[in-house]
Amino acid sequence: MPLRVKFASLWLFLIVFGAIYAKLDTGLFDGKLPLQNPNYQTNGFDVTTGTFGTGTPIESMSGAHWLGTDAIARDTFARIVHGGWVSLIVVVVSAACGVIVGGLLGSLVGFVRGRVETVIMASVDVILAFPALVLLLALVSIFEVRNLFVISAVIGVLSIPAYTRVARANSLAISSREFVTAARAIGTKPSRILMREVIPNVMPTLLSYAMVAAAFVVVVEGSLSFLGLSVQLPTATWGNMINQARRDIKINVAQVLWPSLALSVTVLSLNQVGDFFQQRSAVRGSSL
């Protein structure tokens, strides 16, 4: 495994670990784990008078606040860690919808062919003809509820057509292989061939594609958050952190820089790991 892939895998592990840790802190341990409350306004806040002690909400990096604080004195590191949970859920839901629904559908039409393939792939092509981000913005605007479930479900459903095309392309290639022809020759049922021979050989490529597609999903969720069409405040996401910090960019550029770096490095890491697994799955496919 190349060194860059190792670093990318380590970064993704830290993001996933931090997201789960943050969720356990707020959901199970009621904020008792060693992590700042992402919505608590610090910096000398006096609960009796409701004023800040120093009058300077934005703090630079320190031992108390590793990445400083934002314009209303919330810990930036804690908000980035909590923002990773939103990206993690959206990626997992979209990948699950794509791999399960799109993978099974694409494997089926690539194996069965005929009118079923024509009708399903025509529908997929119609959906793919629309710009993905524009269609997503339209659907999110229709659903006025801005919560994590709705955003994840909409992105997940829109991910299905792309996964379907990838699965169909691999299913067509696998269906013409010698072991599938041999299974047909000995009278194996088509459903058994599909479940035992085609789908298991389609899934490795589909999972590799899911890693690359996850990078696009992170960018899409960040774009929606930046526009205020994703999970609503005060829930922290990387996109809404960038949007809020841009107003104070002349005061402290770091508050835009940190969530932007978290988003960029995560996307780069997903691409690196996804490309590595795609190469491995291609080698495996050529040996079948």
PyMOL commands that set and color helices and strands:
alter all, ss='L'
color gray80, all
select helices_A, chain A and resi 3-27+76-112+114-129+132-142+148-175+178-185+190-226+238-248+254-286
alter helices_A, ss='H'
color red, helices_A
select strands_A, chain A and resi 45-46+51-52
alter strands_A, ss='S'
color yellow, strands_A
deselect
rebuild
show_as cartoon
